[in-house]
Amino acid sequence: MKATIYHNPRCSKSRETLALLEAAGAAVSVVEYLKAPPSRAELAHLYAKAGMSPRDGLRMSETGAKALRDASDDAILDAMAADPILIERPLVETEKGVRLGRPPEKVREIL
């Protein structure tokens, strides 16, 4: 099985999710999204495939997210594309769907 993880190696949840994917035998493609950010269109696709709104994928603990509290989904996607630190991590995509790995065990749903 193939899996793509939008990963931040400094994040413990992201590292745990990557380890879970590897232990499950997935062929993992790692995208360090802070170095190679997904496009706005790619983010919209991932969130739609996950059945979640961009707001659900917004990393609220980041300072820049507070200004987006009442923003539209379009404004949130624009902000994430401009500043990828606002993207909650890790996002995992397989043939079966997309999940936010918080907690990491949620990705088992798409393995």
N, CA, C and O of each residue as an XYZ file, in Angstrom:
444
protein
N       0.828     -1.168      0.000
C       0.000      0.000      0.000
C       0.885      1.248      0.000
O       1.929      1.292      0.651
N       0.441      2.254     -0.744
C       1.159      3.523     -0.796
C       0.494      4.522      0.131
O      -0.729      4.538      0.272
N       1.311      5.356      0.763
C       0.810      6.414      1.634
C       1.692      7.641      1.455
O       2.905      7.537      1.274
N       1.061      8.793      1.507
C       1.792     10.057      1.499
C       1.516     10.743      2.821
O       0.362     10.888      3.226
N       2.574     11.162      3.490
C       2.419     11.885      4.746
C       2.981     13.290      4.566
O       4.110     13.480      4.112
N       2.165     14.259      4.931
C       2.603     15.657      4.977
C       3.139     15.842      6.382
O       2.384     15.932      7.350
N       4.451     15.899      6.472
C       5.195     15.618      7.693
C       6.035     16.813      8.149
O       6.595     17.555      7.341
N       6.100     16.969      9.466
C       7.039     17.900     10.090
C       7.886     17.065     11.046
O       7.385     16.621     12.079
N       9.161     16.844     10.722
C       9.978     15.960     11.554
C      10.191     16.470     12.981
O      10.647     15.713     13.839
N       9.870     17.731     13.247
C      10.022     18.264     14.608
C       8.796     17.993     15.471
O       8.809     18.260     16.673
N       7.747     17.468     14.866
C       6.480     17.232     15.573
C       6.395     15.780     16.040
O       6.552     14.863     15.234
N       6.152     15.565     17.313
C       6.094     14.202     17.848
C       4.925     13.412     17.254
O       5.076     12.224     16.971
N       3.777     14.039     17.061
C       2.627     13.326     16.479
C       2.914     12.923     15.039
O       2.506     11.852     14.592
N       3.617     13.784     14.319
C       3.984     13.474     12.943
C       4.974     12.309     12.914
O       4.843     11.409     12.085
N       5.951     12.318     13.801
C       6.914     11.210     13.866
C       6.227      9.908     14.263
O       6.539      8.852     13.714
N       5.290      9.973     15.214
C       4.555      8.771     15.625
C       3.729      8.222     14.469
O       3.653      7.009     14.273
N       3.115      9.113     13.709
C       2.294      8.685     12.573
C       3.158      8.050     11.497
O       2.776      7.032     10.921
N       4.305      8.630     11.218
C       5.221      8.056     10.240
C       5.665      6.663     10.680
O       5.716      5.746      9.861
N       5.984      6.496     11.953
C       6.390      5.184     12.473
C       5.249      4.172     12.345
O       5.488      3.009     12.021
N       4.027      4.604     12.595
C       2.869      3.722     12.469
C       2.712      3.264     11.017
O       2.461      2.086     10.763
N       2.858      4.181     10.071
C       2.751      3.829      8.650
C       3.838      2.835      8.255
O       3.565      1.852      7.566
N       5.058      3.089      8.687
C       6.171      2.192      8.356
C       5.961      0.813      8.975
O       6.232     -0.204      8.336
N       5.479      0.778     10.219
C       5.234     -0.500     10.888
C       4.122     -1.289     10.194
O       4.113     -2.519     10.231
N       3.190     -0.581      9.564
C       2.100     -1.234      8.851
C       2.538     -1.731      7.473
O       1.762     -2.370      6.763
N       3.783     -1.436      7.102
C       4.317     -1.907      5.830
C       3.978     -1.035      4.637
O       4.129     -1.465      3.493
N       3.525      0.180      4.886
C       3.176      1.083      3.787
C       4.440      1.591      3.096
O       5.471      1.811      3.733
N       4.335      1.769      1.788
C       5.387      2.442      1.018
C       5.103      3.929      1.169
O       4.205      4.471      0.524
N       5.878      4.578      2.026
C       5.564      5.946      2.438
C       6.358      6.973      1.636
O       7.580      6.892      1.516
N       5.633      7.928      1.098
C       6.232      9.102      0.469
C       6.110     10.224      1.489
O       5.006     10.584      1.898
N       7.246     10.776      1.896
C       7.265     11.807      2.924
C       7.405     13.179      2.258
O       8.347     13.434      1.507
N       6.445     14.048      2.556
C       6.489     15.423      2.073
C       6.697     16.318      3.284
O       5.801     16.465      4.115
N       7.874     16.913      3.386
C       8.110     17.872      4.466
C       7.450     19.181      4.031
O       8.049     20.000      3.334
N       6.209     19.350      4.462
C       5.363     20.408      3.928
C       5.844     21.824      4.244
O       5.411     22.776      3.593
N       6.718     21.979      5.216
C       7.272     23.316      5.467
C       8.331     23.669      4.420
O       8.553     24.845      4.130
N       8.982     22.650      3.854
C       9.986     22.857      2.800
C       9.355     22.814      1.408
O       9.795     23.523      0.503
N       8.335     21.989      1.241
C       7.650     21.815     -0.050
C       6.145     21.881      0.200
O       5.469     20.852      0.192
N       5.618     23.086      0.421
C       4.211     23.204      0.796
C       3.253     22.786     -0.311
O       3.513     23.018     -1.491
N       2.140     22.164      0.082
C       1.115     21.848     -0.909
C       0.473     23.134     -1.409
O       0.422     24.134     -0.692
N      -0.012     23.101     -2.634
C      -0.695     24.271     -3.179
C      -2.058     24.436     -2.517
O      -2.541     23.542     -1.822
N      -2.652     25.570     -2.740
C      -3.994     25.834     -2.220
C      -4.965     24.780     -2.762
O      -5.783     24.245     -2.014
N      -4.873     24.486     -4.052
C      -5.754     23.502     -4.679
C      -5.532     22.108     -4.087
O      -6.484     21.360     -3.862
N      -4.277     21.776     -3.841
C      -3.959     20.475     -3.244
C      -4.534     20.370     -1.839
O      -5.085     19.334     -1.469
N      -4.411     21.436     -1.055
C      -4.988     21.442      0.289
C      -6.505     21.273      0.224
O      -7.077     20.489      0.980
N      -7.152     22.007     -0.678
C      -8.607     21.899     -0.811
C      -8.998     20.465     -1.156
O      -9.970     19.939     -0.615
N      -8.245     19.834     -2.052
C      -8.509     18.447     -2.436
C      -8.335     17.499     -1.242
O      -9.178     16.632     -1.008
N      -7.255     17.664     -0.497
C      -6.996     16.793      0.647
C      -8.103     16.913      1.697
O      -8.592     15.905      2.207
N      -8.494     18.144      2.014
C      -9.539     18.331      3.025
C     -10.875     17.779      2.544
O     -11.616     17.184      3.327
N     -11.191     17.970      1.268
C     -12.432     17.421      0.726
C     -12.419     15.894      0.797
O     -13.417     15.276      1.168
N     -11.292     15.295      0.441
C     -11.161     13.838      0.476
C     -11.257     13.304      1.908
O     -11.705     12.180      2.133
N     -10.832     14.123      2.864
C     -10.895     13.735      4.279
C     -12.278     13.971      4.877
O     -12.581     13.482      5.965
N     -13.128     14.733      4.153
C     -14.437     15.067      4.697
C     -14.350     16.092      5.806
O     -15.161     16.094      6.733
N     -13.361     16.965      5.705
C     -13.176     17.988      6.728
C     -13.069     19.360      6.070
O     -12.758     19.467      4.883
N     -13.323     20.384      6.832
C     -13.220     21.740      6.313
C     -11.786     22.236      6.508
O     -11.050     21.704      7.339
N     -11.395     23.244      5.751
C     -10.075     23.835      5.984
C      -9.911     24.307      7.434
O      -8.819     24.227      7.996
N     -10.981     24.790      8.024
C     -10.921     25.228      9.433
C     -10.509     24.063     10.335
O      -9.766     24.257     11.297
N     -10.990     22.849     10.027
C     -10.622     21.661     10.808
C      -9.136     21.343     10.674
O      -8.553     20.701     11.549
N      -8.524     21.793      9.579
C      -7.109     21.540      9.336
C      -6.214     22.702      9.714
O      -5.018     22.691      9.424
N      -6.788     23.706     10.359
C      -6.031     24.894     10.765
C      -5.364     24.656     12.109
O      -6.021     24.258     13.071
N      -4.089     24.892     12.175
C      -3.323     24.701     13.413
C      -3.544     25.909     14.317
O      -2.818     26.901     14.238
N      -4.548     25.812     15.171
C      -4.993     26.943     15.982
C      -3.964     27.414     17.012
O      -4.071     28.529     17.522
N      -2.986     26.593     17.316
C      -1.982     27.002     18.302
C      -0.978     27.994     17.717
O      -0.187     28.581     18.455
N      -1.005     28.186     16.402
C      -0.092     29.137     15.776
C      -0.642     30.556     15.882
O      -1.847     30.776     15.763
N       0.234     31.494     16.101
C      -0.156     32.892     16.259
C      -0.989     33.385     15.082
O      -1.997     34.059     15.290
N      -0.598     33.071     13.870
C      -1.305     33.536     12.690
C      -2.713     32.989     12.561
O      -3.532     33.571     11.849
N      -3.016     31.895     13.225
C      -4.350     31.291     13.126
C      -5.400     32.098     13.865
O      -6.578     32.058     13.510
N      -4.992     32.819     14.874
C      -5.958     33.577     15.673
C      -6.685     34.621     14.822
O      -7.865     34.888     15.052
N      -6.008     35.206     13.857
C      -6.618     36.199     12.972
C      -7.630     35.552     12.024
O      -8.424     36.256     11.399
N      -7.610     34.242     11.912
C      -8.497     33.523     10.993
C      -9.719     32.929     11.693
O     -10.472     32.157     11.099
N      -9.903     33.293     12.937
C     -10.989     32.718     13.753
C     -12.349     32.803     13.046
O     -13.116     31.841     13.079
N     -12.656     33.936     12.410
C     -13.949     34.125     11.744
C     -13.829     34.141     10.221
O     -14.749     34.575      9.529
N     -12.706     33.673      9.707
C     -12.449     33.728      8.264
C     -13.212     32.635      7.518
O     -13.599     31.618      8.092
N     -13.414     32.873      6.231
C     -14.045     31.879      5.361
C     -13.057     30.752      5.067
O     -11.855     30.884      5.298
N     -13.587     29.647      4.556
C     -12.718     28.532      4.159
C     -11.726     28.983      3.093
O     -10.565     28.574      3.111
N     -12.177     29.825      2.163
C     -11.277     30.322      1.117
C     -10.130     31.127      1.710
O      -8.982     30.971      1.294
N     -10.430     31.982      2.674
C      -9.389     32.788      3.315
C      -8.421     31.902      4.092
O      -7.218     32.163      4.117
N      -8.937     30.868      4.719
C      -8.072     29.944      5.470
C      -7.141     29.209      4.510
O      -5.948     29.089      4.787
N      -7.662     28.717      3.390
C      -6.814     28.039      2.400
C      -5.743     28.984      1.860
O      -4.589     28.586      1.698
N      -6.120     30.231      1.582
C      -5.143     31.219      1.111
C      -4.036     31.414      2.146
O      -2.856     31.468      1.801
N      -4.426     31.519      3.412
C      -3.447     31.721      4.483
C      -2.527     30.517      4.637
O      -1.322     30.677      4.832
N      -3.088     29.313      4.550
C      -2.278     28.097      4.658
C      -1.284     27.990      3.506
O      -0.134     27.598      3.703
N      -1.737     28.342      2.305
C      -0.844     28.281      1.142
C       0.286     29.298      1.284
O       1.415     29.040      0.865
N      -0.017     30.442      1.869
C       1.000     31.484      2.051
C       1.932     31.184      3.218
O       3.108     31.546      3.180
N       1.417     30.523      4.257
C       2.198     30.246      5.465
C       1.884     28.829      5.942
O       1.004     28.643      6.782
N       2.596     27.825      5.413
C       2.247     26.423      5.694
C       2.352     26.005      7.162
O       1.876     24.926      7.516
N       2.955     26.821      8.023
C       2.983     26.470      9.444
C       1.562     26.407     10.002
O       1.330     25.813     11.055
N       0.609     27.023      9.294
C      -0.785     27.027      9.734
C      -1.496     25.700      9.469
O      -2.615     25.501      9.941
N      -0.872     24.798      8.731
C      -1.466     23.504      8.407
C      -1.253     22.546      9.588
O      -0.123     22.290     10.004
N      -2.363     22.028     10.112
C      -2.258     21.023     11.179
C      -1.659     19.763     10.595
O      -1.980     19.376      9.472
N      -0.800     19.132     11.346
C      -0.088     17.958     10.858
C      -0.289     16.790     11.798
O      -0.685     16.949     12.953
N      -0.007     15.622     11.275
C       0.300     15.255      9.903
C      -0.969     14.885      9.133
O      -1.918     14.343      9.700
N      -0.970     15.177      7.876
C      -2.022     14.705      6.976
C      -1.485     13.486      6.259
O      -0.342     13.481      5.802
N      -2.308     12.447      6.156
C      -1.899     11.215      5.480
C      -2.936     10.884      4.415
O      -4.141     10.912      4.663
N      -2.434     10.568      3.214
C      -3.312     10.170      2.117
C      -2.936      8.778      1.639
O      -1.762      8.479      1.422
N      -3.947      7.930      1.479
C      -3.793      6.616      0.843
C      -4.900      6.479     -0.198
O      -5.693      7.400     -0.396
N      -4.948      5.332     -0.855
C      -6.012      5.073     -1.822
C      -7.382      5.098     -1.143
O      -8.398      5.334     -1.796
N      -7.407      4.857      0.150
C      -8.672      4.766      0.885
C      -9.154      6.093      1.444
O     -10.268      6.168      1.962
N      -8.346      7.144      1.352
C      -8.786      8.437      1.866
C      -7.660      9.242      2.476
O      -6.478      8.949      2.293
N      -8.063     10.264      3.207
C      -7.135     11.173      3.883
C      -7.565     11.281      5.341
O      -8.755     11.359      5.646
N      -6.593     11.284      6.227
C      -6.864     11.486      7.650
C      -5.811     12.420      8.237
O      -4.658     12.451      7.807
N      -6.251     13.171      9.225
C      -5.344     13.965     10.038
C      -4.884     13.052     11.167
O      -5.713     12.494     11.886
N      -3.598     12.896     11.328
C      -3.045     11.962     12.308
C      -3.019     12.520     13.721
O      -1.969     12.544     14.364
N      -4.152     12.961     14.197
C      -4.299     13.454     15.565
C      -5.548     12.825     16.146
O      -6.653     13.303     15.887
N      -5.405     11.788     16.907
C      -4.190     11.080     17.271
C      -3.670     10.229     16.109
O      -4.412      9.966     15.163
N      -2.416      9.798     16.167
C      -1.833      9.019     15.076
C      -2.667      7.795     14.677
O      -2.699      7.424     13.504
N      -3.333      7.177     15.637
C      -4.106      5.960     15.360
C      -5.226      6.187     14.345
O      -5.715      5.223     13.756
N      -5.642      7.432     14.126
C      -6.710      7.715     13.157
C      -6.342      7.295     11.755
O      -7.226      7.020     10.944
N      -5.042      7.236     11.446
C      -4.651      6.852     10.094
C      -4.901      5.367      9.819
O      -4.914      4.947      8.662
N      -5.096      4.579     10.863
C      -5.411      3.160     10.659
C      -6.709      3.009      9.853
O      -6.904      1.999      9.177
N      -7.593      4.008      9.924
C      -8.859      3.959      9.192
C      -8.657      3.904      7.683
O      -9.553      3.464      6.962
N      -7.505      4.337      7.192
C      -7.275      4.378      5.743
C      -6.145      3.452      5.311
O      -5.647      3.558      4.190
N      -5.744      2.560      6.185
C      -4.688      1.593      5.831
C      -5.298      0.328      5.248
O      -4.571     -0.600      4.892
